[in-house]
Amino acid sequence: MKPDYDVVVAGAGIVGASLALSLARLSPDKPLRIALVEAREPPPAQVYEGDEEAPFDTRVVALSEASRLLLEEFGVWETIKAARACPYTCMEVHDADGTGTVSFDAEAIDQADLGHIVENSLILQTLYTAIVDQQNIELLCPETVTAVNQGSADAGEIRTNNELLQLQLQGHTVLTRLLVAADGSRSALRDFCGFETRSWDYGQQAIVATLRCEHSHVGKAWQWFAPQGPLAFLPLQNHDGDSHYISIVWSQQHQRAEQLMALSDQAFCRELGLASESCLGALELVTSRRSYPLTQSHVIDYVKPRIALVGDAAHTIHPLAGQGVNLGLNDVRVLSEELGNCYAQGRDIGSTDVLRRYQRRRKPENLAAMAGMEGLKRLFERDELPFRLLRNWGMKQVDGLGPVKNQLIKRAMGIP
Ligand SMILES: Cc1cc2nc3c(=O)[nH]c(=O)nc-3n(C[C@H](O)[C@H](O)[C@H](O)COP(=O)(O)OP(=O)(O)OC[C@H]3O[C@@H](n4cnc5c(N)ncnc54)[C@H](O)[C@@H]3O)c2cc1C
């Protein structure tokens, strides 16, 4: 039997779409045949094309330098930058209950910036445009992978004929050498294929929105840690470079989040002003507010025979450090490298030893990031005086230790 595709990527969020593009470019002489299956309609293409009044997307990503370089490799970064990517050169982290502050500066590590804030839909649109131009990617959209190896009733007992995997789409079946599930934090494929997952509910929701602010953000990002949850201000700029816009991610316990969501726009902005010490003056909402329940999850294994998980399907992390997409794009880079090496040697790209190498290389970084976020969250949610003193002391120490601080920020940026 011949496969219909070498690789089927299920889920064309930022991670799945990037993986399809990366794999499509691996071997120009003998390109892989790839299907990218996405359940939702493709994003509208025209929104950013010369439209200065295009509304802001409420979802944004703080892209690390490593992620930006990947988008540059795909040839989409210039388009993103020309539309509206906002570089930030400084980040201030505050303990909202005390006096502790740490600030990170791009100049101190000889970089032009610490990263870029970009709207999710802008990244997705540019990736889709590149995908449509890529002849060896078939975009099946809207379409869903509903089952793996139809007829295999036992989750976790995925049967293959040793060479191929059979996937059930809505109307037909396809054969592939490898399935990569990039179907997000609620991955149905992960569950269907019986991947064991550790997950827990944070009991929090993240409220996101875009606001216009009285004062320019001057390319600075802010983060306040409070016992009820962290608040981030991420700088945005309009098409013409107007730097009076920010995106917020405000994580709060469910009850408080629901109260904040129920407030009028003016009352919500007043609360936000209080929580942010009015650092940017008066605030005005320019998008509606949306809220997302926050969970953390991590699969025990990222791979099974002929199946790999990437991005949020494998690991979902608290958004307080804005690392979810960046970790997912690191998965993309490593899985592409491993599959590229294997394919160049004429070996089977679905073989378990290749997939296990991907898992070995990615699991430590993902686990470390999750442990770090969990530690930070727990440290800052304690309200007792000794914890507050320890936090303030710790932040002052870190702030005073230039080389340590610079190493921390370089790690977060994904630069050596
Ligand atoms: C409030 C908030 C703020 C965040 N801020 C940041 C940040 O600043 N920086 C950062 O790096 N990360 C951030 N994150 C995390 C980031 O959003 C996620 O890590 C990222 O979106 C995961 O991308 P993904 O492609 O893996 O999954 P998703 O974006 O969830 O994409 C999954 C795709 O799969 C499709 N799909 C689902 N099931 C199927 C199926 N069976 N068949 C086919 N298609 C399917 C879906 O339609 C979807 O398009 C934030 C998260 C939240 C909640």
The ligand as a MOL file (V3000), in Angstrom:
LIG
                    3D

  0  0  0     0  0            999 V3000
M  V30 BEGIN CTAB
M  V30 COUNTS 53 58 0 0 0
M  V30 BEGIN ATOM
M  V30 1 C -4.6920 34.2260 27.6790 0
M  V30 2 C -3.5070 33.5890 27.0380 0
M  V30 3 C -2.3850 34.3560 26.7000 0
M  V30 4 C -1.2750 33.7700 26.0960 0
M  V30 5 N -0.1750 34.5320 25.8060 0
M  V30 6 C 0.9200 33.9490 25.2380 0
M  V30 7 C 2.1100 34.7130 24.9130 0
M  V30 8 O 2.2070 35.9100 25.1430 0
M  V30 9 N 3.1690 34.0640 24.3420 0
M  V30 10 C 3.1290 32.7270 24.0740 0
M  V30 11 O 4.1350 32.1920 23.5680 0
M  V30 12 N 2.0380 31.9880 24.3710 0
M  V30 13 C 0.9300 32.5570 24.9350 0
M  V30 14 N -0.1740 31.8030 25.2240 0
M  V30 15 C -0.1790 30.3880 24.8900 0
M  V30 16 C -0.5060 30.1920 23.4360 0
M  V30 17 O -1.7140 30.8290 23.0930 0
M  V30 18 C -0.5980 28.7030 23.1160 0
M  V30 19 O 0.5560 28.0580 23.6120 0
M  V30 20 C -0.6670 28.4900 21.5970 0
M  V30 21 O -1.8100 29.0910 21.0570 0
M  V30 22 C -0.6680 27.0040 21.2680 0
M  V30 23 O -0.6410 26.8680 19.8800 0
M  V30 24 P -1.0460 25.4880 19.2110 0
M  V30 25 O -0.8990 25.7150 17.7460 0
M  V30 26 O -0.3020 24.3790 19.8660 0
M  V30 27 O -2.5910 25.2710 19.6050 0
M  V30 28 P -3.8850 26.1090 19.1780 0
M  V30 29 O -3.5600 27.5360 18.9470 0
M  V30 30 O -4.9270 25.7790 20.1840 0
M  V30 31 O -4.2890 25.4800 17.7590 0
M  V30 32 C -4.8870 24.1940 17.6460 0
M  V30 33 C -5.6200 24.1240 16.2990 0
M  V30 34 O -6.0850 22.7890 16.0930 0
M  V30 35 C -7.3960 22.8270 15.5260 0
M  V30 36 N -8.0150 21.5080 15.8220 0
M  V30 37 C -8.4830 21.0740 17.0140 0
M  V30 38 N -8.8980 19.7870 16.9180 0
M  V30 39 C -8.6670 19.3940 15.6370 0
M  V30 40 C -8.8430 18.1550 14.9100 0
M  V30 41 N -9.3000 17.0430 15.4980 0
M  V30 42 N -8.5180 18.1040 13.5860 0
M  V30 43 C -8.0200 19.2160 12.9840 0
M  V30 44 N -7.8160 20.3970 13.6170 0
M  V30 45 C -8.1220 20.4860 14.9290 0
M  V30 46 C -8.0370 24.0350 16.1900 0
M  V30 47 O -9.1120 24.5190 15.4190 0
M  V30 48 C -6.8620 25.0130 16.2520 0
M  V30 49 O -6.7720 25.8360 15.1110 0
M  V30 50 C -1.2850 32.3710 25.8330 0
M  V30 51 C -2.4100 31.5890 26.1620 0
M  V30 52 C -3.5050 32.1910 26.7610 0
M  V30 53 C -4.7180 31.3310 27.1410 0
M  V30 END ATOM
M  V30 BEGIN BOND
M  V30 1 1 1 2
M  V30 2 1 2 3
M  V30 3 2 2 52
M  V30 4 2 3 4
M  V30 5 1 4 5
M  V30 6 1 4 50
M  V30 7 2 5 6
M  V30 8 1 6 7
M  V30 9 1 6 13
M  V30 10 2 7 8
M  V30 11 1 7 9
M  V30 12 1 9 10
M  V30 13 2 10 11
M  V30 14 1 10 12
M  V30 15 2 12 13
M  V30 16 1 13 14
M  V30 17 1 14 15
M  V30 18 1 14 50
M  V30 19 1 15 16
M  V30 20 1 16 17
M  V30 21 1 16 18
M  V30 22 1 18 19
M  V30 23 1 18 20
M  V30 24 1 20 21
M  V30 25 1 20 22
M  V30 26 1 22 23
M  V30 27 1 23 24
M  V30 28 2 24 25
M  V30 29 1 24 26
M  V30 30 1 24 27
M  V30 31 1 27 28
M  V30 32 2 28 29
M  V30 33 1 28 30
M  V30 34 1 28 31
M  V30 35 1 31 32
M  V30 36 1 32 33
M  V30 37 1 33 34
M  V30 38 1 33 48
M  V30 39 1 34 35
M  V30 40 1 35 36
M  V30 41 1 35 46
M  V30 42 1 36 37
M  V30 43 1 36 45
M  V30 44 2 37 38
M  V30 45 1 38 39
M  V30 46 1 39 40
M  V30 47 2 39 45
M  V30 48 1 40 41
M  V30 49 2 40 42
M  V30 50 1 42 43
M  V30 51 2 43 44
M  V30 52 1 44 45
M  V30 53 1 46 47
M  V30 54 1 46 48
M  V30 55 1 48 49
M  V30 56 2 50 51
M  V30 57 1 51 52
M  V30 58 1 52 53
M  V30 END BOND
M  V30 END CTAB
M  END
